[in-house]
Amino acid sequence: MHLLVSPDIIGVSAGASLGGALSLLLGLGSGYLVGGAFAFGLAALGLLFLVTSGRGGSPMLMIVLGGVVTGSFFSALVSLVTYLADPFTTLPAIVYWLLGSVATATYAKCW
């Protein structure tokens, strides 16, 4: 039996969201934003492997359940960061980054 798992299920998306939100909260540049999201996504994956290593049962089931736990942990930390953010300056930037938008997308920016 094969299992297809998305980054949302294994917690990587929540970890990357935390890295980006922290970068915005600390007022770091866009390079740190991308780097923080990547680093915290890898950290979430590493935490998933720590949670699931050496456990009995089906390895696929353990990865999915461990991913749900890891994702919930990082999502709670994202909520904490948004709670601590300044509601007039930093919070709108964090929410805008987490939700994403293509409103300002142009072909020139794609190139």
C-alpha positions as CSV (number, residue, x, y, z in Angstrom):
1,M,0.0,0.0,0.0
2,H,1.4,3.4,-1.0
3,L,0.4,6.6,0.7
4,L,0.6,10.1,-0.8
5,V,1.2,12.7,1.8
6,S,1.0,16.4,1.4
7,P,3.1,19.0,3.2
8,D,0.0,20.0,5.1
9,I,-0.5,16.5,6.5
10,I,3.0,16.0,7.7
11,G,3.3,19.5,9.3
12,V,5.9,21.0,6.9
13,S,3.5,23.8,5.8
14,A,2.8,24.8,9.4
15,G,6.6,24.9,10.2
16,A,7.3,27.0,7.2
17,S,4.5,29.4,8.2
18,L,6.1,29.8,11.6
19,G,9.4,30.6,10.0
20,G,7.9,33.3,7.8
21,A,5.8,34.7,10.5
22,L,8.7,34.9,12.9
23,S,10.8,36.7,10.2
24,L,8.0,39.2,9.7
25,L,7.6,39.7,13.5
26,L,11.3,40.4,13.9
27,G,11.3,42.8,11.0
28,L,13.9,40.8,8.9
29,G,14.3,41.2,5.2
30,S,12.8,39.1,2.4
31,G,15.9,36.8,2.2
32,Y,15.4,35.9,5.9
33,L,11.7,35.4,5.2
34,V,12.3,32.8,2.6
35,G,15.3,31.3,4.6
36,G,13.3,31.2,7.8
37,A,10.3,29.5,6.1
38,F,12.7,26.9,4.6
39,A,14.6,26.3,7.8
40,F,11.4,25.9,9.9
41,G,9.9,23.6,7.3
42,L,12.9,21.4,7.6
43,A,12.7,21.7,11.4
44,A,9.1,20.5,11.3
45,L,10.2,17.5,9.1
46,G,13.0,16.7,11.6
47,L,10.6,16.9,14.5
48,L,8.3,14.5,12.6
49,F,11.1,12.0,12.3
50,L,11.9,12.3,16.0
51,V,8.3,11.8,16.9
52,T,7.8,8.8,14.7
53,S,11.2,7.0,15.1
54,G,11.2,3.8,17.0
55,R,7.4,3.6,17.4
56,G,5.6,0.4,16.7
57,G,2.7,0.0,14.4
58,S,2.3,0.9,10.7
59,P,5.1,3.3,9.6
60,M,2.7,5.1,7.3
61,L,0.1,5.6,9.9
62,M,2.7,6.9,12.4
63,I,4.0,9.4,9.8
64,V,0.4,10.7,9.2
65,L,-0.4,10.9,12.9
66,G,2.9,12.3,13.8
67,G,2.5,14.9,11.1
68,V,-0.9,15.9,12.5
69,V,0.7,16.4,15.9
70,T,3.7,18.3,14.4
71,G,1.4,20.5,12.3
72,S,-0.8,21.3,15.3
73,F,2.2,22.3,17.4
74,F,3.6,24.6,14.7
75,S,0.1,26.0,14.0
76,A,-0.2,26.9,17.7
77,L,3.1,28.7,17.6
78,V,1.9,30.6,14.5
79,S,-1.1,31.7,16.5
80,L,1.1,32.8,19.3
81,V,3.2,34.9,16.9
82,T,0.1,36.5,15.4
83,Y,-1.1,37.2,18.9
84,L,2.2,38.9,19.8
85,A,2.4,41.0,16.6
86,D,1.6,44.7,16.6
87,P,-2.0,44.9,15.2
88,F,-1.3,48.0,13.2
89,T,2.0,47.2,11.5
90,T,3.2,43.7,11.7
91,L,0.0,41.7,12.0
92,P,-1.4,42.8,8.5
93,A,1.9,41.8,6.9
94,I,1.8,38.3,8.6
95,V,-1.8,37.7,7.7
96,Y,-1.2,38.8,4.1
97,W,1.9,36.6,3.8
98,L,0.1,33.6,5.3
99,L,-3.0,33.9,3.0
100,G,-1.0,34.9,-0.1
101,S,-2.2,36.9,-3.0
102,V,-1.7,37.3,-6.7
103,A,-3.2,40.8,-6.8
104,T,0.0,42.5,-7.8
105,A,1.3,39.8,-10.1
106,T,2.4,40.8,-13.5
107,Y,4.2,39.1,-16.4
108,A,7.2,41.4,-15.8
109,K,7.5,40.1,-12.2
110,C,7.4,36.5,-13.5
111,W,10.4,37.1,-15.7
